[in-house]
Structures are given as C-alpha cells and as structure tokens.
Amino acid sequence: MTADFLTPPDRRHSDSIKWQRYAGRDILPMWVADMDYAIPEPVQQALQDRVAHGVFGYAHPSESLRQAIVEGIERDHGWRIDADWLVFLPGVVSGFNLTARLAGEPGSNILAFPPVYPPILTAAGNQERSLLRSELVLAGGRWEYDWAGLDTLLETRRARAMMLCNPHNPVGRSWSREELTRLAWYAEKHDWLICSDDIHCGLVIDPAHPYTPIASLDEAVAQRTITLMAPSKTWNIPGLGCAFAIIPNAGLRKQYIAAGRGLMPDVNILGLVACEAAYREGDAWRQALLAQLRTNAKRLLEAVNALPGLSMTPVEATYLAWIDCRGLGQSGPQKYFETHGLGFSDGRDFGMEGFVRINFACSPTLLEEAIRRLELAVRAA
C-alpha cells in the first residue's frame, strides 16, 4: 500500500468547505480540521466495492463492524471494550449534545476546559444547561489544568457533568494517566457524568505522551463515562458522518439512546463501510501519516518559535497547532493573518482570544509557503 503525503490531491475546485472559504483569494486555508491527504487505499476500495453493489437501502451497523472497532481500539490503545457498549452516531457533536441532555435538569452546570473545540462550549446552552469554564493555563511551556482555580470554582458552583477533550483540541495535549486520574477523583467526589471527546486518539505524534482513555482507568470511572470516537480525523473521512459512543454502563447507555430517539438519524451507510475498512486495514497508512505529521509539527514549531511576538507549545497529538499571538500587537490576529494570505482558525471561537489554530496536515510545500507568509506577516506587524 502506498501513501503520498507530499503531493495530495488538488482540492481548490472541489466541494471542500476548507478550500471554498477562500475561493478566488490568495489565502492558504489552514483552519477547519480536515486533512488534505487522500484516504487509505483499502478504505477507498471498500467504498468503491459498496457503490458497485448498486443498492443503498436502510442498514444497521454489522457485527463485523462492531468487532473491527473492538479489535482496533484494543490494538491501538490497549483498551478492551465490549461490542455491546457501542452506540453509533452521525458525529461526535451529536454526542456532546445528547450528553448535555442527561446532565441534571435544565439550568444545571456542565464543566469544560477552554480553549477547547467550540461545539463542546455550545452544547450546554443548546440543551438549556449552563457552561462552567475552568480555563487551561500555560505553565513551563505546556498547557495544563488549573487545579487551584478548579478548586476555587467548585467551592461555589456545582456541576453535573464534565466534558473532556483527549487528546485536547486545540492545544495538542495528550493527557497523562496522572492528570486523568486527578480529574476522575473530582468526578467521583462530585458525582459527575463524564463525556470525553477522544476523536483525535489515533493521532498521537509524540510517543512519549501516549493516549489513555479516562474510562480505562478503573471500573468506577468507566461506569460514569461516555467516550466519543470516530474514524473521521485519523483516516480523513469526516464527510462520511460515522461516529460512536462507548458506554459501559447499561443503564446510562439506555438513557443515552432514549435521549436521541427521534432526533438522531441513522449513520450514513458509506460511513459504516469506511469505518470498518479503516479499523481493519488502515493502520499502515496511519503510521505513515504520523511520520509525516511529526515532520510537519517539528518544522512548524521551530519556525513559529523563531518569530518575535509568536510562540507555540510542542504538539503531542492531533495535527493542530495552537499559536500564542498576544505579543504581536494585533487585536484580531486571525483577521490580520488573512490580510497576509493565511487562513487560520480564530482563538476566540475556542474560548481564548489572542490565539490562532493552524492545521498543518498538508503538503510540505504548502507548509513552507505558509511559514514564508507567516514570517512576512510578523515583520509587517
């Protein structure tokens, strides 16, 4: 199997929202979290075979698919789950919102840790709950939980659920077992439901910081946890709309399914096919991808930290870099970089102003051009 990460397909005239945002403008799109790379050949072949069948009636996730996920999660992450724990969803964002519906009564607080994936911040309000923010802090060149601040917050505010992001989008942390154990202690002490967005778990690019599912810590934690995963980020198939929740607690799983009844559509049939092929036959491609992402991440880290007014912490996981622009002297760095031909994500959408997020899952050629433009933008600031 071959994988070409140096010359990805030209997406400029495709239906890509990533590339269409700046259509007709000389701006490099490095914002939304999808990669420019072609999908693994086995996944593409499985899709072509299914299309050739010619009939697309209603379908349910097969036992073969369930077993592929069970085997893949154990192989890649050392976590043995049961096939019965799986609840299929059209996307992890649906999963956040279903969890919020189960978090106490309307008006109850849901804890989250900005900067974080924007739909995590909006799920509480969508379901008539309130967002309780405990912001991450930058300490010693690494993003961490603000434990002291969390203690102070919880002295006066009660939460009913905690939403994690592991690995964390956008700061690129792969949370350690010690950090997760400490969070689990809070969850047990305060009787929180845990929802963990683990969609980037297959994208650990620093082997020194492996991914640990919080539900794998012990049985008590597992019984209060909803873990959300999908093949979409790891194998670049987000447009196929297939995700799943892992819910060991049978009662909680029943409640979760009931909360989505009549609201959640069935998973796209091609998404089911692609998901199985990815977990069964996509690991060689994934390993080649990780090698390219490590190269890109190292190059970007060196370039950003050499520029005055910018700083970046090492990326442990994901293909996303979180850039501190507060020293640049620009009140709106995302808009400023657009004027210099760079389309990044705005940090305020993640709950923290003065930052941008960069998607570096692109060709080395595009990355070098982005670095060149970044250098020019910093000189002009």
C-alpha positions as CSV (number, residue, x, y, z in Angstrom):
1,M,0.0,0.0,0.0
2,T,1.3,3.4,-0.9
3,A,0.6,6.7,0.8
4,D,1.5,10.0,-0.8
5,F,1.6,12.9,1.7
6,L,3.9,15.0,-0.4
7,T,1.6,15.7,-3.3
8,P,-2.0,15.5,-2.0
9,P,-5.0,15.9,-4.4
10,D,-5.9,19.4,-5.6
11,R,-8.9,20.5,-3.6
12,R,-9.3,24.0,-4.8
13,H,-12.2,23.3,-7.2
14,S,-13.8,20.5,-5.1
15,D,-16.7,20.8,-2.7
16,S,-14.3,21.2,0.2
17,I,-15.6,23.9,2.7
18,K,-12.0,24.2,3.8
19,W,-10.8,25.4,0.4
20,Q,-14.0,27.1,-0.7
21,R,-13.9,29.6,2.1
22,Y,-11.2,31.5,0.3
23,A,-12.0,30.6,-3.3
24,G,-10.7,33.2,-5.6
25,R,-8.5,34.7,-3.0
26,D,-4.8,34.2,-2.4
27,I,-5.3,32.8,1.1
28,L,-4.0,29.4,2.2
29,P,-6.8,27.5,4.1
30,M,-5.3,26.0,7.3
31,W,-8.4,26.3,9.5
32,V,-11.0,23.5,9.7
33,A,-9.8,20.1,11.0
34,D,-9.7,18.0,7.9
35,M,-6.5,16.9,6.2
36,D,-5.5,17.5,2.6
37,Y,-4.4,13.9,2.2
38,A,-6.1,11.2,0.1
39,I,-7.7,8.4,2.3
40,P,-6.1,5.0,2.7
41,E,-6.4,2.8,-0.4
42,P,-8.3,0.0,1.5
43,V,-10.9,2.5,2.6
44,Q,-11.3,3.8,-0.9
45,Q,-11.6,0.3,-2.3
46,A,-14.2,-0.7,0.3
47,L,-16.3,2.3,-0.7
48,Q,-16.0,1.6,-4.4
49,D,-17.0,-2.0,-3.9
50,R,-20.0,-1.0,-1.9
51,V,-21.1,1.6,-4.5
52,A,-20.7,-1.1,-7.2
53,H,-23.3,-3.2,-5.4
54,G,-25.8,-0.5,-6.6
55,V,-28.4,-0.8,-3.8
56,F,-28.4,1.6,-0.8
57,G,-31.3,0.6,1.4
58,Y,-31.6,1.0,5.2
59,A,-28.7,-0.6,7.1
60,H,-27.6,-1.1,10.6
61,P,-24.0,-1.4,11.9
62,S,-23.0,-5.0,11.4
63,E,-21.4,-7.3,13.9
64,S,-18.3,-7.3,11.7
65,L,-18.1,-3.6,12.0
66,R,-18.5,-3.7,15.8
67,Q,-15.8,-6.3,16.1
68,A,-13.4,-4.3,13.9
69,I,-13.8,-1.3,16.3
70,V,-13.3,-3.5,19.3
71,E,-10.2,-5.1,17.9
72,G,-8.9,-1.8,16.6
73,I,-9.2,0.0,19.9
74,E,-7.5,-2.8,21.8
75,R,-4.7,-2.9,19.2
76,D,-4.1,0.8,19.0
77,H,-4.9,1.9,22.6
78,G,-4.7,-1.2,24.8
79,W,-8.4,-0.7,25.9
80,R,-10.6,-3.8,25.7
81,I,-14.2,-2.8,25.2
82,D,-17.4,-4.8,24.6
83,A,-19.2,-4.6,21.3
84,D,-22.4,-4.0,23.2
85,W,-21.1,-0.8,24.6
86,L,-21.1,0.9,21.2
87,V,-23.8,3.4,20.3
88,F,-23.5,4.7,16.7
89,L,-23.9,8.5,16.0
90,P,-23.8,10.7,12.9
91,G,-21.0,12.7,14.6
92,V,-19.4,13.4,17.9
93,V,-21.1,16.8,18.1
94,S,-24.4,15.0,18.4
95,G,-22.7,13.0,21.2
96,F,-21.9,16.2,23.2
97,N,-25.5,17.4,23.0
98,L,-27.0,14.1,23.9
99,T,-24.8,14.0,27.0
100,A,-25.9,17.5,27.9
101,R,-29.5,16.4,27.8
102,L,-28.6,13.8,30.5
103,A,-26.7,16.3,32.8
104,G,-29.2,17.1,35.5
105,E,-32.2,19.4,35.0
106,P,-32.4,22.4,32.7
107,G,-30.1,25.1,34.2
108,S,-27.6,22.6,35.6
109,N,-23.9,23.3,35.1
110,I,-21.6,21.5,32.7
111,L,-17.8,21.8,33.2
112,A,-15.5,22.4,30.3
113,F,-11.9,23.4,29.9
114,P,-11.3,26.2,27.3
115,P,-9.6,26.7,25.0
116,V,-11.5,23.7,23.5
117,Y,-13.4,22.5,20.4
118,P,-16.2,25.1,20.0
119,P,-19.2,22.6,20.0
120,I,-18.1,21.5,23.5
121,L,-18.6,25.1,24.6
122,T,-22.0,25.4,23.0
123,A,-23.5,22.0,23.9
124,A,-24.6,23.2,27.4
125,G,-26.6,26.2,26.1
126,N,-28.1,24.1,23.2
127,Q,-29.7,21.9,25.8
128,E,-30.7,24.5,28.3
129,R,-27.8,23.9,30.6
130,S,-25.1,26.4,31.7
131,L,-21.4,26.3,30.8
132,L,-19.0,26.2,33.7
133,R,-15.5,27.2,32.5
134,S,-12.2,26.2,34.0
135,E,-9.5,27.5,31.6
136,L,-6.3,25.7,30.9
137,V,-3.1,27.5,31.9
138,L,0.2,27.7,30.3
139,A,2.9,26.6,32.7
140,G,6.5,25.8,31.8
141,G,5.8,25.7,28.1
142,R,3.0,23.3,28.4
143,W,-0.8,23.6,28.7
144,E,-2.2,22.2,32.0
145,Y,-5.3,22.1,34.0
146,D,-5.7,24.9,36.6
147,W,-6.1,22.7,39.6
148,A,-6.2,25.6,42.1
149,G,-8.6,27.5,40.0
150,L,-10.8,24.4,39.7
151,D,-10.9,24.0,43.5
152,T,-11.9,27.6,43.9
153,L,-14.6,27.4,41.2
154,L,-16.1,24.3,42.8
155,E,-16.4,25.9,46.2
156,T,-19.4,27.9,44.9
157,R,-20.6,26.2,41.8
158,R,-21.9,22.7,41.4
159,A,-21.5,20.8,38.1
160,R,-23.5,17.8,36.9
161,A,-21.2,16.8,34.1
162,M,-17.6,17.3,32.8
163,M,-16.7,17.5,29.2
164,L,-13.1,16.5,28.3
165,C,-11.2,16.6,25.1
166,N,-8.5,13.9,25.0
167,P,-6.3,14.5,23.1
168,H,-7.1,18.1,23.5
169,N,-8.1,20.3,20.5
170,P,-6.7,22.9,20.1
171,V,-3.7,22.8,22.5
172,G,-2.4,19.4,21.3
173,R,-2.1,17.8,24.7
174,S,-2.4,14.0,25.2
175,W,-3.4,14.0,28.9
176,S,-1.4,11.8,31.2
177,R,-2.7,9.0,33.3
178,E,-1.9,11.1,36.4
179,E,-3.9,14.1,35.1
180,L,-6.9,11.9,34.1
181,T,-6.8,10.2,37.5
182,R,-7.0,13.5,39.2
183,L,-10.0,14.6,37.1
184,A,-11.7,11.2,37.8
185,W,-11.2,11.9,41.5
186,Y,-13.2,15.2,41.1
187,A,-15.9,13.3,39.1
188,E,-16.4,10.7,41.7
189,K,-16.3,13.2,44.6
190,H,-18.9,15.5,42.9
191,D,-20.8,12.7,41.2
192,W,-20.3,14.0,37.6
193,L,-21.2,12.4,34.4
194,I,-18.1,12.3,32.2
195,C,-18.2,12.9,28.4
196,S,-14.8,12.5,26.8
197,D,-14.2,13.6,23.2
198,D,-11.5,11.3,22.0
199,I,-11.8,11.8,18.3
200,H,-8.1,12.5,17.9
201,C,-6.9,9.5,19.8
202,G,-5.3,7.8,16.8
203,L,-3.2,10.9,16.1
204,V,-0.6,10.8,18.9
205,I,2.6,12.2,17.2
206,D,4.8,12.2,20.3
207,P,5.3,8.6,21.6
208,A,6.4,10.0,24.9
209,H,2.9,11.1,25.6
210,P,0.6,8.1,24.8
211,Y,-3.2,8.4,24.8
212,T,-5.1,7.0,27.7
213,P,-8.9,6.8,27.7
214,I,-10.2,8.1,31.0
215,A,-12.8,5.2,31.1
216,S,-9.9,2.7,31.1
217,L,-8.6,3.9,34.5
218,D,-10.9,1.7,36.5
219,E,-14.4,0.2,36.6
220,A,-15.9,3.0,38.7
221,V,-14.8,5.7,36.3
222,A,-16.0,3.6,33.3
223,Q,-19.5,3.4,34.8
224,R,-19.9,7.2,34.7
225,T,-18.2,7.8,31.3
226,I,-19.4,8.3,27.8
227,T,-16.4,8.2,25.4
228,L,-16.8,9.6,21.9
229,M,-14.7,8.4,19.0
230,A,-14.8,8.3,15.2
231,P,-12.6,7.3,12.3
232,S,-13.1,10.7,10.7
233,K,-10.0,12.6,11.9
234,T,-7.5,9.7,11.9
235,W,-8.3,8.5,8.4
236,N,-9.6,11.8,7.0
237,I,-13.3,10.7,6.3
238,P,-15.2,13.4,8.3
239,G,-17.7,13.9,5.4
240,L,-19.0,10.4,5.7
241,G,-20.6,11.0,9.1
242,C,-19.9,8.0,11.2
243,A,-19.0,8.2,14.9
244,F,-19.8,6.2,18.1
245,A,-20.1,6.5,21.8
246,I,-18.6,3.9,24.1
247,I,-20.8,3.5,27.2
248,P,-20.0,0.6,29.6
249,N,-22.9,1.4,31.9
250,A,-26.0,-0.4,30.6
251,G,-28.4,2.0,32.3
252,L,-26.6,5.1,31.1
253,R,-26.4,3.6,27.6
254,K,-30.2,3.0,27.6
255,Q,-30.8,6.7,28.7
256,Y,-28.4,7.9,26.0
257,I,-30.2,6.0,23.3
258,A,-33.5,7.2,24.5
259,A,-32.3,10.9,24.5
260,G,-31.6,10.7,20.8
261,R,-34.7,8.7,19.8
262,G,-36.5,10.6,17.0
263,L,-33.7,13.1,16.8
264,M,-30.6,11.2,15.6
265,P,-30.5,10.0,12.0
266,D,-29.0,6.6,11.2
267,V,-25.3,6.7,10.3
268,N,-24.6,7.0,6.6
269,I,-24.2,3.6,5.0
270,L,-20.9,4.5,3.3
271,G,-19.7,5.9,6.6
272,L,-20.2,2.4,8.2
273,V,-18.3,0.8,5.3
274,A,-15.4,3.2,5.6
275,C,-15.3,2.9,9.3
276,E,-14.8,-0.9,9.2
277,A,-12.2,-0.7,6.5
278,A,-10.3,2.0,8.4
279,Y,-10.1,0.0,11.6
280,R,-9.4,-3.3,9.9
281,E,-6.9,-2.2,7.2
282,G,-5.9,1.4,7.8
283,D,-3.1,1.1,10.3
284,A,-0.2,1.0,7.9
285,W,-1.5,4.3,6.3
286,R,-1.9,5.7,9.8
287,Q,1.6,5.0,10.7
288,A,2.9,6.7,7.6
289,L,0.6,9.6,8.3
290,L,2.0,10.0,11.8
291,A,5.6,10.1,10.4
292,Q,4.6,13.0,8.1
293,L,2.8,14.8,10.9
294,R,5.8,14.6,13.1
295,T,7.9,16.2,10.4
296,N,5.4,18.9,9.8
297,A,4.9,19.6,13.5
298,K,8.7,19.9,14.2
299,R,9.1,22.3,11.2
300,L,6.3,24.5,12.3
301,L,7.4,24.6,15.9
302,E,10.9,25.7,15.0
303,A,9.6,28.3,12.6
304,V,7.0,29.8,14.9
305,N,9.2,30.0,18.0
306,A,11.9,31.8,16.0
307,L,9.5,34.7,15.3
308,P,9.1,37.6,17.6
309,G,5.6,38.0,19.1
310,L,4.6,34.4,18.5
311,S,5.0,31.2,20.5
312,M,3.9,27.6,20.2
313,T,4.0,24.6,22.5
314,P,5.0,21.2,21.2
315,V,2.1,19.2,19.7
316,E,1.8,15.8,21.5
317,A,-1.3,14.7,19.4
318,T,-3.6,16.0,16.7
319,Y,-2.5,17.8,13.5
320,L,-3.3,21.2,15.1
321,A,-1.0,23.9,16.4
322,W,-2.2,26.5,19.0
323,I,-0.3,29.7,18.4
324,D,0.0,32.5,21.0
325,C,-0.1,35.8,19.1
326,R,-0.5,38.1,22.1
327,G,3.0,39.5,21.7
328,L,2.2,40.5,18.1
329,G,0.3,43.7,19.0
330,Q,-2.7,42.8,16.9
331,S,-6.2,42.9,18.5
332,G,-7.5,40.4,15.9
333,P,-4.7,38.1,14.8
334,Q,-6.9,35.8,12.7
335,K,-8.1,38.7,10.6
336,Y,-4.5,40.1,10.5
337,F,-3.1,36.9,9.1
338,E,-5.9,36.7,6.5
339,T,-4.6,40.0,5.1
340,H,-1.2,38.3,4.6
341,G,-2.7,35.2,2.8
342,L,-3.1,32.9,5.8
343,G,-6.5,31.4,6.7
344,F,-6.3,30.2,10.3
345,S,-8.9,29.4,13.0
346,D,-9.8,32.2,15.4
347,G,-8.8,31.5,19.0
348,R,-11.9,33.3,20.3
349,D,-14.1,30.5,18.9
350,F,-12.3,28.1,21.2
351,G,-12.8,30.4,24.2
352,M,-9.5,32.2,24.2
353,E,-8.6,35.5,22.4
354,G,-5.2,36.3,21.1
355,F,-4.5,32.9,19.6
356,V,-4.9,31.2,16.3
357,R,-5.1,27.5,15.4
358,I,-3.2,26.1,12.5
359,N,-4.0,22.8,10.7
360,F,-0.6,21.5,9.5
361,A,-1.9,18.3,7.8
362,C,-0.9,19.5,4.4
363,S,1.9,19.0,1.9
364,P,5.4,20.2,3.0
365,T,5.3,22.6,0.0
366,L,2.2,24.3,1.3
367,L,3.6,24.4,4.8
368,E,6.7,26.1,3.7
369,E,4.7,28.7,1.8
370,A,2.6,29.3,4.9
371,I,5.8,29.7,7.0
372,R,7.1,32.2,4.5
373,R,3.9,34.2,4.6
374,L,3.9,34.0,8.4
375,E,7.4,35.5,8.6
376,L,6.4,38.3,6.3
377,A,3.3,39.0,8.4
378,V,5.3,39.2,11.6
379,R,7.8,41.6,10.1
380,A,4.9,43.8,9.0
381,A,3.2,43.9,12.3
